[in-house]
Amino acid sequence: MGAQMASDAVRIPSHRHQTPPQGPSTLLSRAFRSPPVKFQLIDQVLESTPEKVVAIKNVTSAEEYLADHFPSFPVLPGVFMLEAMIQAARTLLEQQGHPRMMLGEVRALRYGTFVRPGESLRVEVALQKQLEGAFVFKGQGVRLRQDDDAEPATAVSGRFTMRALMP
């Protein structure tokens, strides 16, 4: 009877109830099903046509990420400049009935001048061509200063492709 109790105490778990292994494709498919993170960089759309969107991102010292980018010289991160252009392109695509679009490719991305607190980034994106399931844009962001009559300086420019989000 003692031997019987010892065998009852040792149980080997069944593999039937374990979750299947999760590889990169499983994790990616779950990521596409989760609700998108809302991180709005566009403060105002100034102009919107079927071919082009012009929008503004005002940079203020109250923005949390500026504390780390960079502590003694805060500037709008370059990836946020790109994201502002992407969000402007999404605005255009949503107006045309394409609500679930994601970034597919970036080409010829160039950064110019810094955009600091108290300044604005004016982004203009233009639809260059439409391919099957994809839209190619050309974008430019220029720095605007409140008290400066000088020609706006280019902060970011490039081409990028937006693609339909997989279901």
N, CA, C and O of each residue as an XYZ file, in Angstrom:
668
protein
N       0.821     -1.181      0.000
C       0.000      0.000      0.000
C       0.867      1.248      0.000
O       0.490      2.255     -0.599
N       2.030      1.203      0.664
C       2.946      2.327      0.647
C       3.458      2.598     -0.754
O       3.625      3.752     -1.150
N       3.708      1.535     -1.504
C       4.172      1.710     -2.879
C       3.075      2.324     -3.734
O       3.343      3.107     -4.645
N       1.843      1.958     -3.430
C       0.705      2.505     -4.166
C       0.598      4.007     -3.927
O       0.348      4.749     -4.877
N       0.774      4.478     -2.712
C       0.658      5.893     -2.375
C       1.786      6.689     -3.032
O       1.577      7.815     -3.485
N       2.963      6.105     -3.078
C       4.080      6.815     -3.680
C       3.832      7.035     -5.172
O       4.145      8.101     -5.701
N       3.274      6.037     -5.847
C       3.019      6.206     -7.279
C       1.888      7.201     -7.515
O       1.872      7.878     -8.542
N       0.947      7.301     -6.588
C      -0.134      8.282     -6.724
C       0.388      9.701     -6.516
O      -0.123     10.647     -7.115
N       1.389      9.847     -5.681
C       1.905     11.175     -5.371
C       2.711     11.753     -6.533
O       2.810     12.972     -6.678
N       3.276     10.894     -7.344
C       4.070     11.381     -8.469
C       3.192     11.349     -9.711
O       2.852     10.283    -10.226
N       2.835     12.531    -10.178
C       1.989     12.604    -11.377
C       2.759     13.306    -12.483
O       3.377     14.350    -12.275
N       2.705     12.732    -13.609
C       3.344     13.342    -14.769
C       2.257     14.093    -15.527
O       1.244     13.503    -15.903
N       2.454     15.374    -15.751
C       1.402     16.148    -16.419
C       1.178     15.671    -17.851
O       2.108     15.261    -18.546
N      -0.053     15.738    -18.259
C      -0.419     15.352    -19.615
C      -0.046     16.470    -20.580
O      -0.199     17.648    -20.255
N       0.435     16.115    -21.747
C       0.802     17.110    -22.755
C      -0.418     17.625    -23.512
O      -0.319     18.580    -24.282
N      -1.563     16.996    -23.293
C      -2.774     17.414    -24.000
C      -3.220     18.808    -23.596
O      -3.834     19.505    -24.404
N      -2.936     19.232    -22.391
C      -3.450     20.499    -21.889
C      -2.432     21.629    -21.949
O      -2.710     22.736    -21.487
N      -1.285     21.370    -22.500
C      -0.282     22.425    -22.595
C      -0.578     23.306    -23.806
O      -1.118     22.843    -24.811
N      -0.219     24.562    -23.693
C      -0.398     25.463    -24.828
C       0.657     25.146    -25.879
O       1.786     24.790    -25.544
N       0.290     25.276    -27.136
C       1.256     24.972    -28.192
C       2.411     25.961    -28.161
O       2.261     27.078    -27.666
N       3.549     25.561    -28.682
C       4.691     26.482    -28.708
C       4.341     27.724    -29.523
O       3.589     27.661    -30.495
N       4.909     28.854    -29.098
C       4.605     30.108    -29.769
C       5.836     30.611    -30.498
O       6.782     31.113    -29.891
N       5.802     30.467    -31.781
C       6.892     30.966    -32.606
C       6.609     32.386    -33.053
O       5.580     32.958    -32.694
N       7.511     32.958    -33.832
C       7.344     34.336    -34.296
C       6.057     34.562    -35.079
O       5.431     35.612    -34.938
N       5.645     33.579    -35.916
C       4.434     33.790    -36.718
C       3.195     33.831    -35.835
O       2.272     34.597    -36.113
N       3.152     33.023    -34.774
C       2.021     33.050    -33.854
C       1.962     34.382    -33.126
O       0.889     34.970    -32.988
N       3.100     34.859    -32.661
C       3.132     36.135    -31.953
C       2.760     37.283    -32.877
O       2.058     38.202    -32.456
N       3.211     37.253    -34.126
C       2.862     38.305    -35.081
C       1.371     38.320    -35.363
O       0.761     39.387    -35.414
N       0.773     37.138    -35.550
C      -0.657     37.114    -35.839
C      -1.455     37.639    -34.658
O      -2.490     38.276    -34.855
N      -1.002     37.390    -33.441
C      -1.675     37.953    -32.265
C      -1.507     39.463    -32.201
O      -2.431     40.176    -31.811
N      -0.347     39.948    -32.578
C      -0.103     41.392    -32.553
C      -1.047     42.105    -33.505
O      -1.522     43.196    -33.191
N      -1.331     41.515    -34.662
C      -2.224     42.152    -35.618
C      -3.669     42.123    -35.147
O      -4.473     42.943    -35.591
N      -4.015     41.206    -34.264
C      -5.376     41.145    -33.752
C      -5.592     42.061    -32.568
O      -6.736     42.384    -32.248
N      -4.544     42.484    -31.916
C      -4.709     43.354    -30.754
C      -5.051     44.763    -31.220
O      -4.669     45.167    -32.318
N      -5.772     45.510    -30.386
C      -6.149     46.863    -30.795
C      -4.918     47.732    -30.993
O      -3.946     47.613    -30.248
N      -4.955     48.608    -31.996
C      -3.795     49.454    -32.255
C      -3.589     50.476    -31.147
O      -4.541     50.934    -30.516
N      -2.344     50.820    -30.928
C      -2.005     51.838    -29.942
C      -2.262     53.193    -30.583
O      -1.827     53.447    -31.706
N      -2.960     54.051    -29.879
C      -3.248     55.387    -30.403
C      -2.191     56.348    -29.896
O      -2.131     56.653    -28.704
N      -1.376     56.813    -30.793
C      -0.311     57.756    -30.465
C      -0.409     58.860    -31.499
O       0.236     58.800    -32.546
N      -1.210     59.860    -31.209
C      -1.507     60.900    -32.181
C      -0.446     61.989    -32.169
O      -0.251     62.663    -31.157
N       0.234     62.158    -33.286
C       1.249     63.203    -33.406
C       0.744     64.418    -34.174
O       1.294     65.510    -34.028
N      -0.272     64.248    -34.972
C      -0.814     65.356    -35.758
C      -1.731     66.189    -34.868
O      -2.698     65.678    -34.303
N      -1.416     67.478    -34.752
C      -2.259     68.373    -33.961
C      -3.384     68.980    -34.787
O      -4.471     69.234    -34.267
N      -3.130     69.213    -36.068
C      -4.134     69.861    -36.906
C      -3.869     69.537    -38.373
O      -2.727     69.562    -38.831
N      -4.939     69.235    -39.098
C      -4.844     69.064    -40.550
C      -5.177     70.413    -41.173
O      -6.269     70.944    -40.968
N      -4.241     70.964    -41.930
C      -4.423     72.276    -42.548
C      -5.089     72.188    -43.915
O      -5.862     73.064    -44.302
N      -4.782     71.127    -44.632
C      -5.298     70.965    -45.991
C      -5.418     69.480    -46.281
O      -4.551     68.691    -45.903
N      -6.498     69.104    -46.956
C      -6.683     67.704    -47.309
C      -7.404     67.616    -48.650
O      -8.519     68.115    -48.804
N      -6.755     66.979    -49.612
C      -7.346     66.712    -50.920
C      -7.181     65.218    -51.177
O      -6.511     64.544    -50.394
N      -7.763     64.676    -52.241
C      -7.557     63.253    -52.542
C      -6.106     62.885    -52.856
O      -5.749     61.707    -52.825
N      -5.265     63.878    -53.159
C      -3.867     63.601    -53.510
C      -2.867     64.029    -52.450
O      -1.717     63.593    -52.481
N      -3.287     64.886    -51.499
C      -2.295     65.473    -50.593
C      -2.926     65.853    -49.255
O      -4.101     66.211    -49.176
N      -2.099     65.762    -48.194
C      -2.491     66.221    -46.857
C      -1.362     67.078    -46.303
O      -0.186     66.732    -46.412
N      -1.745     68.205    -45.707
C      -0.795     69.081    -45.021
C      -1.256     69.159    -43.571
O      -2.420     69.453    -43.301
N      -0.343     68.896    -42.640
C      -0.702     68.864    -41.218
C       0.412     69.477    -40.375
O       1.533     69.678    -40.842
N       0.072     69.767    -39.122
C       1.011     70.404    -38.183
C       1.176     69.547    -36.938
O       0.210     69.001    -36.406
N       2.416     69.441    -36.487
C       2.749     68.865    -35.179
C       3.444     69.973    -34.398
O       4.544     70.392    -34.758
N       2.811     70.446    -33.333
C       3.416     71.457    -32.465
C       4.232     70.749    -31.395
O       3.728     69.848    -30.725
N       5.460     71.140    -31.233
C       6.340     70.519    -30.242
C       6.370     71.419    -29.011
O       6.737     72.591    -29.088
N       5.973     70.843    -27.868
C       5.973     71.605    -26.618
C       6.918     70.957    -25.617
O       7.209     69.765    -25.712
N       7.391     71.733    -24.671
C       8.307     71.194    -23.657
C       7.597     70.243    -22.705
O       8.257     69.552    -21.929
N       6.269     70.190    -22.743
C       5.510     69.295    -21.874
C       5.515     67.848    -22.375
O       5.041     66.957    -21.670
N       6.032     67.602    -23.553
C       6.013     66.249    -24.102
C       7.060     65.398    -23.396
O       8.246     65.726    -23.366
N       6.583     64.302    -22.834
C       7.376     63.458    -21.938
C       8.671     62.933    -22.559
O       9.704     62.897    -21.890
N       8.628     62.536    -23.804
C       9.802     61.926    -24.448
C      10.962     62.904    -24.612
O      12.101     62.475    -24.791
N      10.697     64.205    -24.554
C      11.774     65.182    -24.724
C      12.760     65.181    -23.559
O      13.901     65.619    -23.713
N      12.332     64.695    -22.399
C      13.230     64.644    -21.239
C      14.439     63.748    -21.511
O      15.523     63.971    -20.970
N      14.244     62.738    -22.349
C      15.321     61.798    -22.660
C      15.940     62.018    -24.037
O      16.942     61.386    -24.373
N      15.366     62.888    -24.818
C      15.825     63.045    -26.207
C      16.045     64.510    -26.542
O      15.181     65.073    -27.213
N      16.978     65.095    -26.193
C      18.137     64.787    -25.362
C      18.035     65.655    -24.122
O      17.493     66.757    -24.219
N      18.523     65.229    -22.955
C      18.305     65.982    -21.717
C      18.741     67.445    -21.775
O      18.030     68.307    -21.260
N      19.867     67.746    -22.376
C      20.327     69.139    -22.405
C      20.008     69.841    -23.730
O      20.255     71.039    -23.873
N      19.465     69.102    -24.692
C      19.138     69.669    -26.005
C      17.914     68.929    -26.558
O      18.044     68.113    -27.470
N      16.713     69.214    -26.004
C      15.527     68.452    -26.409
C      15.118     68.732    -27.859
O      14.990     69.885    -28.271
N      14.916     67.658    -28.616
C      14.475     67.762    -30.012
C      13.453     66.662    -30.302
O      13.450     65.613    -29.658
N      12.595     66.919    -31.274
C      11.631     65.918    -31.720
C      12.399     64.751    -32.341
O      13.171     64.961    -33.277
N      12.205     63.522    -31.843
C      12.926     62.376    -32.408
C      12.600     62.181    -33.891
O      11.470     62.407    -34.326
N      13.587     61.768    -34.640
C      13.404     61.550    -36.070
C      12.310     60.552    -36.383
O      11.570     60.733    -37.349
N      12.193     59.506    -35.589
C      11.164     58.503    -35.840
C       9.771     59.103    -35.650
O       8.817     58.645    -36.278
N       9.637     60.119    -34.795
C       8.353     60.795    -34.622
C       8.047     61.687    -35.824
O       6.882     61.867    -36.181
N       9.078     62.244    -36.446
C       8.860     63.015    -37.678
C       8.307     62.099    -38.767
O       7.361     62.452    -39.471
N       8.913     60.916    -38.894
C       8.423     59.931    -39.856
C       6.994     59.529    -39.505
O       6.140     59.458    -40.388
N       6.726     59.267    -38.239
C       5.383     58.871    -37.810
C       4.357     59.957    -38.111
O       3.221     59.637    -38.460
N       4.719     61.221    -37.988
C       3.800     62.316    -38.325
C       3.433     62.257    -39.812
O       2.277     62.480    -40.171
N       4.403     61.960    -40.673
C       4.106     61.826    -42.104
C       3.202     60.617    -42.356
O       2.289     60.684    -43.178
N       3.455     59.523    -41.655
C       2.636     58.316    -41.804
C       1.204     58.599    -41.372
O       0.262     58.186    -42.049
N       1.028     59.299    -40.251
C      -0.314     59.621    -39.778
C      -1.036     60.555    -40.746
O      -2.247     60.429    -40.931
N      -0.323     61.477    -41.358
C      -0.932     62.347    -42.369
C      -1.394     61.509    -43.567
O      -2.479     61.737    -44.102
N      -0.575     60.544    -43.985
C      -0.952     59.662    -45.095
C      -2.171     58.824    -44.725
O      -3.049     58.609    -45.561
N      -2.233     58.352    -43.488
C      -3.402     57.579    -43.042
C      -4.670     58.423    -43.119
O      -5.735     57.916    -43.471
N      -4.560     59.703    -42.792
C      -5.709     60.603    -42.885
C      -6.249     60.608    -44.311
O      -7.456     60.491    -44.520
N      -5.365     60.743    -45.281
C      -5.762     60.742    -46.687
C      -6.408     59.405    -47.064
O      -7.454     59.380    -47.712
N      -5.789     58.308    -46.661
C      -6.300     56.983    -47.020
C      -7.640     56.688    -46.358
O      -8.513     56.083    -46.980
N      -7.816     57.105    -45.112
C      -9.096     56.900    -44.430
C     -10.212     57.649    -45.143
O     -11.331     57.143    -45.237
N      -9.930     58.835    -45.641
C     -10.930     59.609    -46.382
C     -11.310     58.926    -47.691
O     -12.392     59.171    -48.225
N     -10.441     58.083    -48.205
C     -10.709     57.353    -49.447
C     -11.264     55.954    -49.183
O     -11.406     55.158    -50.111
N     -11.577     55.654    -47.929
C     -12.170     54.363    -47.602
C     -11.183     53.248    -47.324
O     -11.536     52.075    -47.448
N      -9.963     53.577    -46.955
C      -8.934     52.582    -46.620
C      -8.540     52.775    -45.154
O      -7.517     53.398    -44.871
N      -9.343     52.245    -44.215
C      -9.122     52.570    -42.803
C      -7.992     51.827    -42.105
O      -7.478     52.330    -41.105
N      -7.584     50.668    -42.576
C      -6.599     49.874    -41.827
C      -5.322     49.721    -42.641
O      -5.089     48.695    -43.278
N      -4.510     50.755    -42.604
C      -3.270     50.758    -43.371
C      -2.078     50.850    -42.427
O      -2.138     51.506    -41.388
N      -1.001     50.183    -42.806
C       0.213     50.215    -41.993
C       1.409     50.529    -42.888
O       1.343     50.413    -44.112
N       2.484     50.924    -42.253
C       3.706     51.223    -42.986
C       4.272     49.941    -43.577
O       4.428     48.939    -42.879
N       4.578     49.981    -44.867
C       5.154     48.820    -45.528
C       6.630     48.977    -45.824
O       7.401     48.024    -45.704
N       7.027     50.190    -46.215
C       8.413     50.392    -46.635
C       8.749     51.880    -46.560
O       7.890     52.735    -46.779
N      10.001     52.172    -46.251
C      10.505     53.550    -46.249
C      11.727     53.581    -47.150
O      12.594     52.711    -47.071
N      11.785     54.599    -48.011
C      12.926     54.746    -48.921
C      13.401     56.190    -48.911
O      12.612     57.121    -48.746
N      14.680     56.355    -49.088
C      15.303     57.677    -49.251
C      14.916     58.636    -48.132
O      14.659     59.814    -48.383
N      14.873     58.145    -46.912
C      14.534     58.998    -45.772
C      15.754     59.831    -45.395
O      16.849     59.305    -45.197
N      15.545     61.124    -45.302
C      16.638     62.038    -44.947
C      16.169     62.975    -43.852
O      15.035     63.452    -43.853
N      17.074     63.223    -42.919
C      16.802     64.170    -41.842
C      17.640     65.414    -42.065
O      18.783     65.343    -42.518
N      17.051     66.554    -41.739
C      17.745     67.823    -41.888
C      17.892     68.503    -40.542
O      18.636     68.038    -39.679
N      17.190     69.592    -40.369
C      17.302     70.397    -39.164
C      16.519     69.799    -37.996
O      15.617     68.985    -38.195
N      16.869     70.207    -36.786
C      16.162     69.778    -35.579
C      14.866     70.567    -35.418
O      14.753     71.701    -35.885
N      13.890     69.949    -34.749
C      12.659     70.637    -34.363
C      12.619     70.610    -32.844
O      12.580     69.543    -32.232
N      12.630     71.795    -32.241
C      12.746     71.932    -30.786
C      11.430     72.388    -30.174
O      10.533     72.828    -30.894
N      11.302     72.286    -28.846
C      10.095     72.794    -28.181
C       9.867     74.264    -28.539
O      10.801     75.063    -28.598
N       8.596     74.594    -28.774
C       8.237     75.944    -29.191
C       8.189     76.087    -30.706
O       7.746     77.115    -31.218
N       8.640     75.068    -31.426
C       8.605     75.078    -32.885
C       7.556     74.073    -33.358
O       7.021     73.298    -32.565
N       7.273     74.096    -34.641
C       6.293     73.175    -35.219
C       6.904     72.436    -36.395
O       7.814     72.928    -37.063
N       6.383     71.249    -36.629
C       6.742     70.467    -37.811
C       5.526     70.492    -38.729
O       4.451     70.012    -38.368
N       5.708     71.053    -39.912
C       4.635     71.079    -40.916
C       4.926     69.954    -41.897
O       5.931     69.987    -42.607
N       4.043     68.954    -41.936
C       4.252     67.816    -42.830
C       3.311     67.911    -44.020
O       2.147     68.294    -43.901
N       3.853     67.553    -45.153
C       3.058     67.481    -46.379
C       3.354     66.142    -47.027
O       4.506     65.823    -47.322
N       2.306     65.364    -47.247
C       2.465     64.076    -47.919
C       1.594     64.075    -49.169
O       0.453     64.535    -49.150
N       2.148     63.557    -50.241
C       1.434     63.495    -51.514
C       1.425     62.058    -52.016
O       2.450     61.376    -52.008
N       0.259     61.612    -52.450
C       0.125     60.277    -53.014
C       0.774     60.268    -54.393
O       0.354     61.003    -55.286
N       1.795     59.439    -54.565
C       2.530     59.361    -55.829
C       1.915     58.341    -56.780
O       1.723     58.617    -57.964
N       1.607     57.153    -56.243
C       0.977     56.127    -57.072
C       0.312     55.088    -56.193
O       0.635     54.919    -55.017
N      -0.635     54.398    -56.817
C      -1.336     53.321    -56.135
C      -1.007     52.018    -56.843
O      -1.154     51.891    -58.059
N      -0.558     51.054    -56.052
C      -0.275     49.715    -56.558
C      -1.350     48.793    -56.000
O      -2.209     49.244    -55.241
N      -1.323     47.536    -56.352
C      -2.316     46.617    -55.811
C      -2.099     46.440    -54.309
O      -1.114     45.838    -53.882
N      -3.026     46.969    -53.515
C      -2.952     46.852    -52.061
C      -1.939     47.756    -51.392
O      -1.685     47.612    -50.196
N      -1.350     48.689    -52.134
C      -0.328     49.565    -51.554
C      -0.429     50.968    -52.156
O      -0.891     51.154    -53.282
N       0.014     51.936    -51.375
C      -0.009     53.335    -51.784
C       1.367     53.934    -51.512
O       1.886     53.824    -50.401
N       1.951     54.562    -52.516
C       3.288     55.140    -52.395
C       3.150     56.648    -52.196
O       2.476     57.330    -52.968
N       3.801     57.156    -51.147
C       3.740     58.575    -50.796
C       5.124     59.200    -50.837
O       6.138     58.538    -50.618
N       5.133     60.483    -51.121
C       6.331     61.300    -50.961
C       5.989     62.298    -49.866
O       4.932     62.928    -49.901
N       6.880     62.441    -48.898
C       6.589     63.332    -47.784
C       7.737     64.255    -47.453
O       8.902     63.963    -47.720
N       7.370     65.385    -46.860
C       8.375     66.336    -46.396
C       7.843     67.006    -45.139
O       6.661     67.334    -45.036
N       8.747     67.201    -44.191
C       8.420     67.944    -42.976
C       9.375     69.107    -42.840
O      10.590     68.936    -42.939
N       8.828     70.297    -42.611
C       9.670     71.480    -42.447
C       9.456     72.067    -41.061
O       8.366     71.995    -40.493
N      10.516     72.645    -40.538
C      10.461     73.292    -39.223
C       9.903     74.702    -39.396
O      10.335     75.459    -40.265
N       8.931     75.032    -38.545
C       8.377     76.382    -38.507
C       8.679     76.977    -37.146
O       8.497     76.326    -36.117
N       9.139     78.207    -37.146
C       9.400     78.921    -35.894
C       8.408     80.065    -35.769
O       8.034     80.696    -36.757
N       7.988     80.319    -34.530
C       6.994     81.367    -34.276
C       7.470     82.742    -34.733
O       6.737     83.445    -35.428
N       8.668     83.130    -34.359
C       9.149     84.495    -34.593
C      10.182     84.578    -35.705
O      11.048     85.453    -35.681
N      10.102     83.692    -36.665
C      11.131     83.649    -37.698
C      10.483     83.793    -39.073
O       9.619     82.999    -39.444
N      10.897     84.796    -39.815
C      10.380     85.008    -41.163
C      11.226     84.306    -42.222
O      10.937     84.399    -43.415
N      12.258     83.610    -41.789
C      13.147     82.931    -42.735
C      12.413     81.770    -43.407
O      11.382     81.298    -42.927
N      12.966     81.335    -44.508
C      12.418     80.194    -45.237
C      12.420     78.963    -44.323
O      13.426     78.690    -43.667
N      11.303     78.212    -44.269
C      11.276     77.010    -43.421
C      12.367     76.021    -43.828
O      12.611     75.804    -45.015
N      13.010     75.431    -42.842
C      14.097     74.476    -43.086
C      13.553     73.047    -43.080
O      12.719     72.699    -42.244
N      14.024     72.230    -44.008
C      13.583     70.838    -44.088
C      14.114     70.054    -42.893
O      15.309     70.075    -42.599
N      13.201     69.359    -42.207
C      13.560     68.519    -41.067
C      13.587     67.042    -41.453
O      14.395     66.278    -40.924
N      12.706     66.635    -42.374
C      12.626     65.240    -42.794
C      12.025     65.194    -44.196
O      11.184     66.020    -44.550
N      12.465     64.222    -44.983
C      11.862     63.993    -46.297
C      12.106     62.544    -46.691
O      13.057     61.914    -46.229
N      11.247     62.030    -47.541
C      11.424     60.665    -48.007
C      10.190     60.124    -48.684
O       9.173     60.807    -48.802
N      10.295     58.885    -49.126
C       9.182     58.171    -49.745
C       8.856     56.974    -48.865
O       9.736     56.373    -48.249
N       7.581     56.645    -48.821
C       7.174     55.480    -48.038
C       5.928     54.861    -48.644
O       5.181     55.513    -49.373
N       5.720     53.594    -48.328
C       4.592     52.830    -48.847
C       3.701     52.400    -47.692
O       4.176     51.913    -46.666
N       2.410     52.588    -47.878
C       1.416     52.124    -46.909
C       0.729     50.908    -47.516
O       0.387     50.905    -48.699
N       0.529     49.871    -46.698
C      -0.098     48.625    -47.143
C      -1.283     48.297    -46.246
O      -1.380     48.768    -45.112
N      -2.170     47.489    -46.775
C      -3.330     47.060    -46.003
C      -2.877     46.178    -44.845
O      -1.987     45.341    -44.995
N      -3.497     46.377    -43.700
C      -3.215     45.566    -42.522
C      -3.843     44.198    -42.728
O      -5.012     44.103    -43.100
N      -3.089     43.152    -42.493
C      -3.593     41.788    -42.667
C      -4.684     41.507    -41.644
O      -4.564     41.913    -40.488
N      -5.760     40.812    -42.056
C      -6.848     40.492    -41.102
C      -6.417     39.485    -40.069
O      -7.207     39.113    -39.202
